[in-house]
Amino acid sequence: MKNIRGGTHTTLTETAEQVVRILETIPGVEMISPGIITQSKSQSGKRRVTACFTNAGMELIISGQGIQKVAVHCNQDIAPHIFSALSIHKKLNNIAFKTREKKPGV
């Protein structure tokens, strides 16, 4: 199991919990750090995961009933491979995936 920052008492939304369970099984993930949960302004309820690739790995913006950021610490070279493994996983087929860049100088 990967190191989850904050121990086991950090709250995850339903969608974020599904994604984190899959992330724990992917090799190359060093640490998973859940962020705060905010309310969605639109009540559409669509599940989305947006990956922002950073120098420390990637930050996932997970939206469903609420919005939560989850930082995934890994080597920046394998971060796109980890995200592609997430997007093709059969348990996450009801979630829309997209990416964007968030690096210094970009």
Rosetta blueprint (number, residue, H / E / L):
1 M L
2 K L
3 N E
4 I E
5 R L
6 G L
7 G L
8 T L
9 H L
10 T L
11 T L
12 L L
13 T L
14 E H
15 T H
16 A H
17 E H
18 Q H
19 V H
20 V H
21 R H
22 I H
23 L H
24 E H
25 T H
26 I L
27 P L
28 G L
29 V E
30 E E
31 M E
32 I E
33 S E
34 P E
35 G E
36 I E
37 I E
38 T E
39 Q E
40 S L
41 K L
42 S L
43 Q L
44 S L
45 G L
46 K L
47 R L
48 R E
49 V E
50 T E
51 A E
52 C E
53 F E
54 T E
55 N L
56 A L
57 G E
58 M E
59 E E
60 L E
61 I E
62 I E
63 S E
64 G L
65 Q L
66 G E
67 I E
68 Q E
69 K E
70 V E
71 A E
72 V E
73 H E
74 C E
75 N L
76 Q L
77 D L
78 I L
79 A H
80 P H
81 H H
82 I H
83 F H
84 S H
85 A H
86 L H
87 S H
88 I L
89 H L
90 K H
91 K H
92 L H
93 N L
94 N L
95 I L
96 A E
97 F E
98 K E
99 T E
100 R E
101 E E
102 K L
103 K L
104 P L
105 G L
106 V L
